[in-house]
Amino acid sequence: MSRSPAASVLIGFVVTTLALTGCTSRTQEAAAGGAAGFAAHATIGVALPDKTSENFAIAGQLFTDGLIDAGYSPDVQYAPATNTVAEQQNQIEAMITNGAKVIIIGAKDGSQLSTQVADAKKAGAVVISYDRLILNTKNVDYYVAYDNERVGELQGQALLDGMRAKYPGKKTFTIELFAGSPDDNNSGVFFRGAMKVLQPKIDDGTLKVVSGQTAFKQVTTQGWLAQNAQSRMDTLLAGFYTSTELDGVLSPNDTLARAILQSINTAGKPYPIVTGQDSEAESVKSIMAGIQYSTINKDTRKLVAEAIKMVGELQKGEPVDVNDPTTYNNGAKVVPTFLLTPQLVTRENAAESYANDPTLEPLTRG
């Protein structure tokens, strides 16, 4: 079988990560079915949400290639664009029926999978939450993700720093706030992190949200869909910025950032400072062109590699490596977690940030 470039890079990450396991703590909590290990060629299920964000689209192939190269039989499924929660539930149940020993779940809606993960545990499978924490159930064994509250903090600080640099001498700034989909637990985490930075500046008058829409429920973007963000930005511009300049927009990811910028461009207004996340190729191009201000580098290759490393430890009956055994309470239990560190990227540090990324590094040249 030929190996894709993504798989070759992923294998390197897995090897490197295995060599570094002594740098993190190990949880001695043995998941059901994991303490004694399982067959080296076992089926591993991977249930991912739809492909509205580039990082999930990339993750599917990385999981397929990486699990095959590690000797497993992967069963990688995406929920479709419609009826996604019900279809993901069905996909997980099928993985259980097919005897998956580990099921890695990037939840479409982490609050609606309790029955499926309970069934997985009854069948002796280990459940790993991937990127998005599954909520309100004791049947989640591990969580692997980037530090998502830190992502929000970086976005909030980038918004402030970007406006200060773009508008020197200005004492107050006009902004609008966007959050992700309300059915994604990470959306609230990103927003909470950003507001830790922004709320004090709203309170002291440095920042003015002209629309007055500052509550999470007011600023969410259903489904993380670009058209929903663009439509809301159209409405905000028409309602509040006919004669007022917009200085900045908190956008939770790159897909929405580009939609927001498209709305602003269509309205014939100057580009404000706009944040993002995920290092999507089109947004990296936009950052290098001076349009989008920032993104967050959360290298999907590293996240997939860490999940596959967890599978390897479980397969061998070894303790699973975690570096945060106490923070992530899903409402029913504290889930042992491995967190990766996100990195803020602007035009100034893009070449350095993507130096080892064969896809993104060329976009930062010249």
C-alpha positions in Angstrom: 0.0 0.0 0.0 1.4 3.4 -0.9 1.7 5.9 1.9 0.4 9.4 1.6 2.6 12.4 2.6 0.2 13.1 5.4 0.6 9.6 6.7 4.4 9.8 6.6 4.4 13.0 8.5 1.9 11.6 11.0 4.1 8.5 11.7 7.0 10.8 12.5 4.8 12.6 15.0 3.8 9.3 16.6 7.4 8.2 17.0 8.4 11.5 18.4 5.5 11.6 20.8 6.2 8.1 22.0 9.8 9.2 22.8 8.5 12.1 24.8 6.0 10.2 27.0 8.3 10.6 30.1 7.7 14.3 30.0 4.0 13.9 31.1 2.2 12.3 33.9 0.5 8.9 33.5 -2.9 8.1 34.7 -3.3 4.7 36.5 -7.0 4.6 35.8 -7.4 1.5 33.5 -10.3 1.8 31.2 -12.6 -1.1 30.8 -11.2 -3.4 28.1 -7.9 -1.5 28.2 -6.2 -2.8 31.2 -5.4 -6.2 29.7 -4.8 -4.8 26.2 -6.2 -6.3 23.0 -5.2 -7.8 19.6 -2.7 -5.8 17.6 -4.8 -5.8 14.5 -8.1 -4.8 16.2 -10.7 -2.5 14.7 -10.5 1.1 15.9 -13.5 3.3 15.3 -13.3 7.0 14.6 -16.5 9.0 14.5 -16.0 12.6 13.3 -18.5 15.4 12.7 -19.2 16.8 9.3 -16.5 18.5 7.3 -17.5 22.2 7.8 -14.0 22.9 9.3 -10.8 22.0 7.4 -9.2 20.4 10.5 -11.8 17.7 10.7 -11.7 17.1 6.9 -7.9 16.6 7.2 -8.2 14.4 10.4 -10.2 11.6 8.6 -7.4 10.7 6.2 -4.8 11.1 8.9 -6.6 8.7 11.1 -7.1 6.2 8.3 -3.5 6.3 7.2 -2.0 6.5 10.7 -4.0 3.6 12.1 -3.3 1.4 9.1 0.5 2.1 9.5 0.2 1.3 13.2 -1.2 -2.1 12.4 -4.9 -1.5 13.2 -8.1 -1.8 11.1 -9.6 1.7 11.0 -13.3 2.4 10.7 -13.4 6.1 10.1 -16.8 7.7 9.6 -18.1 11.3 9.1 -21.6 12.4 10.0 -23.3 13.9 6.9 -24.2 17.5 6.5 -27.8 16.9 7.5 -29.2 14.9 10.4 -25.7 14.7 11.8 -26.4 13.9 15.4 -28.7 10.9 14.6 -26.3 9.6 12.0 -23.3 9.9 14.2 -25.2 8.0 16.9 -25.9 5.3 14.3 -22.3 5.2 13.2 -21.0 4.7 16.7 -23.5 1.9 17.4 -22.3 0.2 14.2 -18.7 0.5 15.4 -19.7 -1.2 18.6 -21.5 -4.0 16.7 -18.4 -4.5 14.5 -16.2 -5.0 17.6 -14.2 -1.9 17.8 -11.8 -2.0 20.8 -11.4 1.8 20.9 -13.8 4.4 19.6 -12.4 7.9 19.1 -15.2 10.4 18.9 -15.2 14.0 17.6 -18.7 14.7 18.7 -21.2 16.6 16.6 -23.1 17.3 19.8 -21.3 16.1 22.9 -24.5 16.3 25.0 -26.4 13.7 22.9 -24.1 10.7 22.9 -24.6 9.2 26.4 -26.5 6.2 25.2 -23.9 5.3 22.6 -20.9 5.6 24.9 -22.7 3.6 27.5 -23.2 0.9 24.9 -19.6 1.1 24.0 -18.5 0.5 27.6 -20.9 -2.4 28.0 -19.2 -4.0 24.9 -15.8 -3.5 26.5 -14.6 -0.7 24.2 -12.6 2.3 25.4 -14.0 5.7 24.5 -11.7 8.7 23.7 -13.2 12.2 23.2 -11.3 13.8 20.4 -11.2 17.7 20.3 -14.7 18.1 21.7 -15.5 16.8 25.2 -18.5 14.4 25.5 -20.7 15.7 28.3 -22.7 14.3 31.2 -21.6 10.7 31.2 -19.2 8.6 33.1 -18.5 6.4 30.1 -15.8 8.6 28.6 -12.3 7.3 29.4 -10.0 9.9 28.0 -10.0 13.3 26.3 -7.4 14.6 23.8 -7.5 18.2 22.6 -5.7 21.5 22.3 -6.1 23.8 25.3 -9.3 25.4 24.0 -9.7 28.0 26.8 -6.2 29.2 26.0 -7.2 29.4 22.3 -9.9 31.9 23.3 -7.5 33.9 25.5 -5.1 34.1 22.5 -7.9 35.3 20.3 -9.0 37.9 22.7 -5.5 39.3 23.2 -4.9 39.2 19.4 -8.0 41.3 18.8 -6.7 43.9 21.3 -3.1 43.9 20.1 -4.2 44.0 16.4 -6.5 47.1 17.0 -3.8 48.9 19.0 -1.3 48.4 16.2 -3.7 49.3 13.4 -5.2 52.3 15.0 -2.3 54.0 16.9 -3.4 56.7 19.3 -7.0 55.5 19.4 -8.3 55.1 23.0 -11.5 53.3 22.4 -12.4 50.6 19.8 -15.7 49.4 18.3 -16.0 45.6 18.1 -18.5 42.8 17.5 -18.4 39.2 18.9 -19.0 35.9 17.2 -19.0 32.4 18.8 -19.2 28.9 17.3 -22.1 26.5 17.2 -24.1 26.1 20.4 -24.1 22.3 20.1 -20.3 22.2 20.2 -19.0 22.3 23.8 -15.8 24.0 22.6 -17.7 27.0 21.4 -18.4 28.1 24.9 -14.9 27.3 26.0 -13.4 29.5 23.3 -15.8 32.3 24.1 -15.1 32.1 27.8 -11.4 32.3 27.2 -11.7 35.3 24.9 -14.0 37.1 27.3 -11.5 36.7 30.1 -9.4 39.1 28.1 -12.1 41.3 26.5 -14.7 41.7 29.3 -12.5 43.9 31.5 -11.9 46.2 28.5 -15.6 46.3 27.8 -16.3 47.2 31.4 -13.8 50.0 31.5 -15.0 51.5 28.2 -11.9 50.6 26.1 -14.1 48.4 23.9 -17.6 49.1 22.8 -19.8 46.4 21.3 -22.0 48.7 19.3 -24.8 46.1 18.8 -24.9 45.4 22.5 -24.7 41.6 21.7 -22.3 40.3 24.3 -24.0 37.2 25.7 -22.9 33.8 24.3 -26.5 32.9 23.2 -26.7 36.1 21.2 -23.5 35.6 19.2 -23.4 31.8 18.4 -23.2 30.6 14.8 -25.4 27.5 14.3 -23.5 24.6 12.7 -20.3 26.6 12.4 -21.8 27.5 9.0 -20.1 30.3 7.0 -23.4 31.5 5.6 -24.8 32.0 9.0 -21.9 34.1 10.1 -22.0 36.2 6.9 -25.8 36.8 7.3 -25.4 38.0 10.9 -22.5 40.2 9.9 -24.6 41.7 7.1 -27.3 42.5 9.6 -24.9 44.0 12.1 -23.4 46.3 9.4 -26.7 47.4 8.2 -28.1 48.0 11.6 -25.2 49.6 13.5 -22.4 50.6 11.1 -23.8 52.8 8.5 -21.9 55.8 9.9 -19.7 54.1 12.5 -16.4 52.4 11.7 -16.0 48.8 12.9 -12.5 48.3 14.4 -12.5 44.6 15.2 -14.4 41.3 15.2 -13.8 38.3 17.5 -14.2 35.3 15.1 -13.8 31.9 16.7 -12.4 30.1 13.6 -11.1 30.7 10.1 -14.2 29.6 8.2 -16.3 32.2 10.0 -13.5 34.8 9.8 -13.5 34.6 6.0 -17.3 34.9 5.9 -17.2 37.9 8.1 -14.6 39.5 5.9 -16.6 38.8 2.8 -19.6 40.5 4.3 -17.5 43.6 5.2 -16.0 43.6 1.7 -19.4 43.4 0.0 -20.6 46.3 2.1 -17.7 48.3 0.8 -16.2 48.9 4.3 -12.6 48.8 5.3 -11.3 45.6 6.8 -11.2 45.6 10.6 -9.0 43.3 12.8 -10.5 39.8 12.6 -9.3 36.8 14.5 -9.5 33.1 13.6 -8.5 29.6 14.4 -7.4 26.3 12.7 -4.7 27.6 10.2 -6.9 26.9 7.2 -5.0 27.5 4.0 -7.2 30.2 2.6 -7.0 32.1 5.9 -3.2 31.8 6.0 -3.2 33.3 2.5 -5.5 36.1 3.8 -3.2 36.8 6.7 -0.2 37.0 4.5 -2.2 39.5 2.3 -2.9 41.6 5.3 -6.7 41.0 5.3 -7.4 38.5 8.2 -5.3 39.5 11.2 -4.6 36.2 13.0 -5.3 32.5 13.4 -4.4 29.8 15.9 -2.1 27.0 14.9 -3.6 23.7 16.2 -1.7 21.2 14.1 -4.2 18.4 13.3 -1.3 16.0 12.6 -0.1 16.3 16.2 -3.6 15.8 17.7 -4.3 12.7 15.6 -0.9 11.4 16.5 -1.6 11.8 20.2 -4.9 9.9 19.8 -3.2 7.1 18.0 -0.5 7.0 20.7 -3.3 6.5 23.2 -4.6 3.6 21.2 -1.2 2.0 21.2 -0.9 2.3 25.0 -4.3 0.7 25.4 -3.6 -2.1 23.0 -0.4 -3.0 25.0 -2.3 -2.7 28.3 -0.1 0.2 29.4 -1.3 3.2 31.4 -2.4 6.0 29.1 -0.3 9.1 29.1 -2.1 12.3 30.2 -0.9 15.7 31.3 -4.1 17.1 32.9 -5.9 14.5 35.1 -7.9 17.0 37.2 -9.4 19.9 35.1 -11.9 18.5 32.6 -15.1 17.7 34.3 -17.8 16.7 31.8 -20.6 17.0 34.3 -20.5 13.4 35.4 -16.7 12.8 36.0 -13.3 14.3 35.6 -12.0 12.9 32.4 -8.2 12.2 32.2 -6.9 14.5 29.5 -3.9 15.1 27.2 -3.7 18.8 26.2 -1.6 20.2 23.4 -0.5 23.8 23.3 -2.0 26.2 20.7 0.0 29.0 19.0 -1.1 32.4 17.9 -0.2 33.2 14.3 0.0 36.6 12.6 1.7 37.7 9.5 4.8 38.4 11.6 5.4 34.9 12.8 3.6 32.8 10.2 6.8 31.5 8.5 8.2 30.4 11.8 5.0 28.8 13.0 4.5 26.8 9.8 8.2 26.0 9.1 7.6 22.2 9.4 4.2 22.2 7.6 4.6 21.1 4.0 1.2 22.6 3.1 1.2 25.9 4.9 4.9 26.9 4.9 5.0 27.6 1.2 2.1 30.1 1.6 4.2 32.2 3.9 7.0 32.9 1.4 7.6 36.1 -0.3 
